[in-house]
Amino acid sequence: MAVESSYVGPRPTLPLTHDMCLEIAEHLKNQKQLHRKYVFQILIALKAQLEKLPTLVDVPIPEGGHCNVCGDTHGQYYDLLNIFETFGYPSESNPYLFNGDFVDRGSFSLEVVLLLFTFKVLYPNHLHLSRGNHETLNMNKIYGFEGEVKHKYNAQMFQLFLEVFHCLPLSHVLAGKIFIVHGGLFSKDDVMLDDIRKVDRKREPPDEGLMSEMLWSDPQPSKGRAPSKRGVGLSFGPDVTAAFLERNGLKMVVRSHEVKDAGYEVEANGQLITVFSAPNYCDQMGNKGALLRFDHNGEWQAKQFTAVPHPPVRPMAYAGNMGGMFGF
């Protein structure tokens, strides 16, 4: 794939360096595209890396270390840059875990996911990515990512992103104590971590079962289980959370998937935290964003932040039938 002489921008080579990632970040910040050759190289390298990972990834935190856990970023690239500029860029001494929903709704989804993927290639053991319900074909068709990638690149590029999404892990266990998943818990009481490890994730999610529940479920304040208001997954009570944690020798569930005014919310008697990292979601919710910084003991601190300005492209600008830029 030739790079035209007219192309002015980063020309990263593998293996990547931290400075190359920063150069890409700045190029994207200026609303310029990375040449498709380099995007293909990054996606192909990442796919090869992710394919080797289990469906549930164990993430240790060394004594004296920490890990920053972020929730949904939903195409809010300038807020992602603000996270890195405020709390430090990913590095071996400043690891991150992004808990799904990198794309859709916000109209800089390509930039968000490309920068996260670039840092993941550079720091495979210090930047962790969970799949969210928006790293799926059905969501991308409705909420903008497919239209955005086809507008900025082409259909072949979108297909490669989908292949990478299929390889993303569904969950992580942090410091041996914290279960991290995008959506939530399960319709069955007997689910063990080994059952999650056996889930065949390399596909579009089915309508029911463990994979679907991990991507779509939500907590509820009342005990027991109820049908989900989303029509997929389920609502699960604090007793379900407590039983899952006790059965698996864990301390806490961290999940994302829902906007919260403070950027995070503690539920289930302190055993479950929702974290959401897209401040002023869709330019209209007025919420703060947050990340959770965990230490090696599984203790945590919430770090809040507010939205920053972005170029005048409205959310959902590339969405298919939602009155987007194509005039449907």
C-alpha positions in Angstrom: 0.0 0.0 0.0 1.7 3.2 -1.2 1.8 6.4 0.9 1.3 9.3 -1.5 4.0 11.9 -1.6 1.3 14.5 -0.8 0.7 12.9 2.6 1.8 15.1 5.5 1.6 13.3 8.8 3.1 10.7 11.1 4.8 7.7 9.5 4.9 5.2 12.4 6.8 2.0 12.2 6.5 -1.2 14.2 7.6 -1.6 16.9 5.9 1.6 18.0 7.5 4.1 20.4 5.8 6.4 23.0 6.8 9.4 20.9 5.1 7.9 17.8 1.9 7.5 19.8 2.0 11.1 21.0 2.6 12.3 17.4 -0.5 10.3 16.2 -2.5 11.8 19.1 -1.6 15.3 18.1 -2.2 14.6 14.4 -5.7 13.3 15.2 -6.3 16.2 17.6 -5.9 18.6 14.6 -8.6 16.7 12.8 -6.2 15.1 10.3 -6.3 11.5 9.3 -3.5 9.0 9.8 -2.7 7.4 6.4 -4.7 4.2 5.9 -1.5 2.1 5.5 -0.5 2.9 9.1 -4.0 2.3 10.4 -4.1 -1.1 8.7 -0.7 -1.9 10.2 -1.8 -1.0 13.7 -5.1 -2.9 13.5 -3.4 -6.0 12.1 -0.7 -5.9 14.8 -3.4 -5.5 17.5 -5.5 -8.3 16.2 -2.6 -10.7 16.4 -2.0 -9.5 19.9 -5.6 -9.8 21.1 -6.2 -13.2 19.5 -3.8 -14.7 22.0 -5.6 -13.3 25.1 -8.1 -15.2 27.1 -11.7 -14.0 27.4 -11.0 -13.1 31.0 -7.6 -11.4 31.5 -5.9 -11.3 34.9 -4.2 -7.9 35.5 -1.8 -7.8 38.4 -1.0 -4.6 40.2 2.6 -4.7 41.7 3.0 -3.4 45.3 3.2 0.4 45.2 1.7 0.4 41.8 -1.8 1.4 40.5 -4.2 1.0 37.6 -6.5 3.7 36.2 -9.9 2.2 35.2 -12.0 4.2 32.8 -15.6 3.6 31.7 -17.4 4.6 28.4 -15.6 7.2 26.2 -18.1 7.0 23.3 -16.2 8.9 20.6 -15.3 11.9 22.8 -11.7 12.2 21.7 -11.0 15.6 23.2 -12.2 14.3 26.6 -9.9 11.3 26.2 -6.9 13.5 25.5 -7.9 15.5 28.6 -7.9 12.3 30.7 -4.3 11.6 29.5 -3.1 15.1 29.9 -4.6 15.3 33.4 -3.8 11.9 34.8 -0.8 10.9 32.6 -0.5 9.1 29.3 -0.4 5.3 29.4 3.0 3.9 30.3 4.5 0.9 32.2 4.3 3.0 35.4 0.8 4.4 34.7 -1.4 1.6 33.3 -5.0 2.0 32.2 -8.0 -0.2 31.7 -10.7 1.1 29.4 -14.0 -0.8 30.0 -15.7 -0.8 26.6 -17.9 1.5 24.5 -15.0 3.4 22.9 -17.1 4.2 19.8 -20.6 5.4 18.7 -22.6 8.5 19.7 -19.6 10.9 19.8 -18.4 11.8 16.4 -14.7 11.3 17.0 -15.0 7.6 17.6 -12.4 6.7 15.0 -9.9 8.9 16.8 -10.7 7.5 20.2 -10.4 3.9 19.2 -7.4 4.4 17.0 -5.4 6.1 19.8 -6.4 3.5 22.4 -5.5 0.7 19.9 -2.1 2.4 19.2 -1.2 2.6 22.8 -2.4 -1.0 23.3 0.1 -2.2 20.6 2.8 -0.2 22.4 2.0 -1.3 25.9 0.3 -4.7 25.7 0.6 -5.4 29.4 -0.2 -1.9 30.6 -3.2 -0.8 28.6 -6.2 -3.1 28.8 -9.3 -3.0 26.8 -12.7 -4.6 27.5 -15.3 -5.1 24.8 -18.5 -3.1 25.3 -22.0 -3.5 23.8 -21.0 -0.8 21.2 -18.1 -2.8 19.9 -20.6 -4.7 17.8 -22.0 -4.5 14.3 -25.6 -3.8 15.2 -24.7 -0.8 17.4 -22.2 0.6 14.9 -24.8 0.6 12.2 -27.2 2.7 14.2 -25.1 4.9 16.4 -22.5 6.2 14.0 -19.2 4.3 14.0 -19.8 2.5 10.7 -20.8 5.8 9.0 -17.8 7.6 10.5 -15.2 5.0 9.4 -16.8 4.8 5.9 -16.7 8.6 5.7 -13.1 8.9 6.9 -11.7 5.8 5.2 -13.8 3.0 3.6 -15.9 -0.1 4.2 -12.8 -2.4 4.2 -11.4 -0.4 7.1 -14.7 -0.8 9.0 -14.6 -4.5 8.5 -11.1 -4.7 9.9 -12.2 -2.8 13.0 -15.1 -5.3 13.5 -12.6 -8.2 13.3 -10.5 -6.5 16.0 -13.6 -5.9 18.2 -14.3 -9.6 18.0 -11.0 -10.3 19.6 -11.3 -7.9 22.6 -11.5 -9.6 26.0 -14.9 -9.5 27.8 -13.6 -9.0 31.3 -10.6 -8.6 33.6 -9.8 -9.4 37.2 -7.7 -6.6 38.7 -5.2 -7.3 41.5 -6.9 -10.7 42.0 -9.8 -9.0 43.7 -11.8 -6.7 41.3 -14.0 -8.2 38.6 -14.3 -5.7 35.7 -16.9 -6.1 33.0 -18.7 -3.6 30.7 -22.3 -4.4 31.5 -22.8 -6.7 34.5 -23.7 -10.1 35.9 -25.6 -13.2 35.1 -29.1 -14.8 35.0 -27.6 -17.9 36.6 -26.3 -18.2 40.2 -23.5 -20.7 39.5 -21.2 -18.7 37.2 -17.5 -19.1 38.0 -14.6 -17.3 36.5 -13.6 -20.5 34.7 -17.0 -20.4 32.9 -16.2 -16.9 31.7 -12.8 -18.0 30.5 -14.5 -20.6 28.3 -16.8 -18.2 26.5 -16.3 -18.1 22.7 -16.1 -14.3 22.3 -14.7 -14.0 18.8 -18.0 -13.2 17.1 -21.0 -10.9 17.3 -22.8 -11.5 20.6 -25.7 -13.8 20.7 -29.1 -12.7 22.0 -28.7 -14.5 25.4 -26.1 -16.3 27.5 -23.0 -15.2 29.4 -21.5 -13.0 26.6 -24.7 -11.1 26.1 -25.2 -10.6 29.8 -21.6 -9.3 30.3 -22.1 -6.7 27.6 -25.7 -5.6 28.4 -26.7 -6.2 32.1 -27.3 -3.5 34.7 -27.6 -3.4 38.5 -30.8 -2.7 40.3 -31.4 -1.6 43.9 -33.9 -4.3 44.7 -32.9 -7.9 45.4 -33.1 -10.7 42.8 -33.3 -10.3 39.0 -35.7 -8.6 36.6 -35.9 -8.2 32.8 -33.7 -5.4 31.5 -35.2 -2.1 30.4 -32.8 -2.4 27.4 -34.4 -5.6 26.1 -31.1 -7.5 26.3 -29.3 -8.8 29.3 -31.0 -8.4 32.7 -31.2 -6.3 35.9 -29.5 -7.9 38.9 -29.8 -7.0 42.6 -27.1 -6.5 45.3 -27.7 -10.0 46.5 -26.7 -11.4 43.1 -23.5 -9.3 43.2 -22.7 -10.4 46.7 -23.2 -14.1 45.9 -21.1 -13.9 42.7 -18.2 -12.2 44.6 -18.3 -14.7 47.4 -18.5 -17.7 45.1 -15.4 -16.5 43.2 -13.4 -15.1 46.1 -13.6 -11.5 44.8 -14.1 -8.2 46.5 -15.9 -5.9 44.1 -17.5 -5.6 40.6 -16.6 -2.6 38.5 -18.8 -1.9 35.4 -19.7 0.9 33.1 -22.5 1.1 30.5 -24.6 3.8 32.3 -24.1 7.5 32.4 -23.8 8.8 36.0 -24.0 12.5 37.1 -20.8 12.3 39.2 -19.0 10.1 36.6 -19.3 7.1 39.0 -21.7 5.6 41.5 -21.3 3.1 44.3 -24.0 0.5 44.7 -24.7 -2.9 46.3 -23.5 -2.1 49.8 -20.1 -0.9 48.3 -19.6 -4.1 46.3 -20.3 -2.6 42.9 -19.1 0.6 41.2 -20.3 2.0 37.9 -17.7 4.3 36.2 -18.4 6.4 33.2 -15.7 8.5 31.5 -17.6 10.6 28.8 -18.3 14.0 30.5 -21.3 16.0 29.3 -22.3 12.9 27.4 -23.5 13.7 23.9 -23.0 17.4 24.6 -26.2 17.5 26.6 -26.2 15.4 29.8 -24.1 17.8 32.0 -22.5 14.9 33.9 -18.9 14.7 35.1 -16.6 12.0 33.9 -14.5 9.8 36.3 -11.9 7.2 36.5 -11.1 4.9 39.4 -7.5 4.5 40.5 -6.9 1.2 42.2 -3.8 0.2 44.3 -2.4 -3.3 44.7 -4.7 -3.9 47.7 -7.8 -3.2 45.6 -8.4 0.1 47.4 -9.7 2.8 45.1 -10.0 6.6 44.6 -12.4 8.3 42.2 -10.9 11.0 40.0 -13.5 13.3 38.4 -13.2 15.7 35.4 -15.4 17.9 33.3 -15.9 18.1 29.6 -13.5 20.1 27.4 -14.4 21.9 24.1 -14.3 20.0 20.8 -14.5 21.0 17.2 -18.0 21.8 15.9 -19.1 18.3 14.9 -22.2 17.3 16.8 -22.7 13.9 18.3 -24.3 11.3 16.1 -23.2 13.3 13.0 -22.5 10.0 11.1 -25.4 8.0 12.4 -27.3 6.1 9.7 -31.1 6.7 10.1 -30.9 9.1 13.0 -31.0 12.3 11.0 -27.3 12.4 10.6 -25.0 14.1 8.1 -26.4 12.1 5.2 -29.8 13.7 5.5 -31.8 10.6 6.1 
